[in-house]
Amino acid sequence: MLNLDQNKIITINGSRFSDLAGFYDEASLVFMKDTDWKVGTLDGFDDILYDGFGVFENKDKVEVIWKASQKSRENLGLETTRIFYENKIRQGKPFNVELIQQKLDELLSGKGQTLFEILIEIIESHKNIRLILD
């Protein structure tokens, strides 16, 4: 169990966004301080979790509370994820269309991850971060 007195607490508010671009705006707001750079990709989101750009240092224990997470689960669910993959396939380069088609096929067959699940996995891959879905 983490010592909550020493944790940095960061709140993602799912009621403030309803799509992936909105999530990126929220993540930029809560994870980055005094920077012009904004999160715009899943990899970029993963990158900011290594070192919170002034909000926390990479060795700090961080507690992320995701408020209205059920709303986010629905907003970033199957339909949004399908559109996300279809847009990347339509765009083509620089994306690996074959890999993205495979991810889309897995999603549609019920085996793939939604964007919400991908974001959760990214957060949970950082051992110094404890995620609480509210």
N, C-alpha and C positions, 0 to 999 in steps of 0.2 A: 504494500500500500504506500502510495506517495504521501509525503508530508505536505498537506495542503497549504500550510503557512508559508512554505517556500516556493510554491508553484506560481507561475504566471498564469493568469486565467484570461482566456481569449474567447469571446462569444461570437459565433456565426449566427446570424438571425435569418432563418429561412423565410420569415414573413416579409423580408425586404427584397426578395428576388423570386423569379418564377422560371428562369431559364439558365443555361450555362454561362452566358455572358453576364447575367446578373450575379451569379455566384462568383465569377472572377472579380467583378467590381467589389462585392462584399469582402472577398478574401484580400484584395488589395487594401481595402479600408482597414481591416482588423489586424492583418499580419504585417503590414509595412507602414513605416512612419517616415515622414519627410523625404519621400522619394518620388521622382516623376515616373518611374517605371511601373507598369501595371501588369498584373497577371493576365495572360491571354491564352494559355494552353494548359493541358493537364501536366505536361513536363514542367512548365513554369511554376505551376502550383506546387508540385513536388519540390522544386528547387527552393522556393521561399520557406518551406518547412525545415530545411536544413539550418537556416539562420534567419530568424524573423525580421531581418532588415531594420534593426533598431528596436523592435518590439521585444525580442528575446535573443539570447545567444544560443549557439547550437548545442551546448551542454546543459542548458537550463531545463528543468522539469516544467512542462507546460500542460495545462489542462484546457482542452478545447470543448466548450459547451455549444452544441448545435441545437439552438432553439427552433421550434417548428420543424423538426427533422422529418416528421411524417409528411408534411406539405412538400418538403424538398424531395423526399423519396418519390412522391407522385409526380412532381414537376420535372424531375430528372430521371424519369422512369423509361419504360419501354419505348413509347412513342417519340419522346425527345431524343433518345439514344439512336433510334432507327434513323431519324432525320439527320442527326449528327454524322453518322456513318455514310448515309447516302450523299450528303453534301461533300464529304471528303472524296468519295469515289467519283462523283461528278467533276470535282476540281482536278483530280488526277495528281500530277506532279506538284509538289515534292512528296506526296503521300504514297505509301506502299499499298496500291489499290488491291492487290491480291490478299494481303494480310487484313486489310480493312473489310474486304468482302467476306473473308473467313469469320471475322468478328461479328459482322452483320448476320451471317448465316447462323452462327452459334446463338446470337441474341434471339433471332426469330424462332429457333427451335427450342427455346427455353433453357439453353445451357449457358448463354453468355451473360455478361454483367451489364447492368444499366450504368449510366453515368454516375448516379448516386452511389452505387456499389463500388465503382472505380474510385470515386473520391474518398469513400470510407477506407478502402484498401490503401490508398496513398497515405492518408493520415495515420492509419494504424501501423504502417511500415516504419514509422519514426518512433523508435523505442522510448524517446524522452517525452513523447506526447501521449496523453491519456484522453481519449475521446468519450464524451458523454452525450448521448442522443436524448434530447429533451422533447 
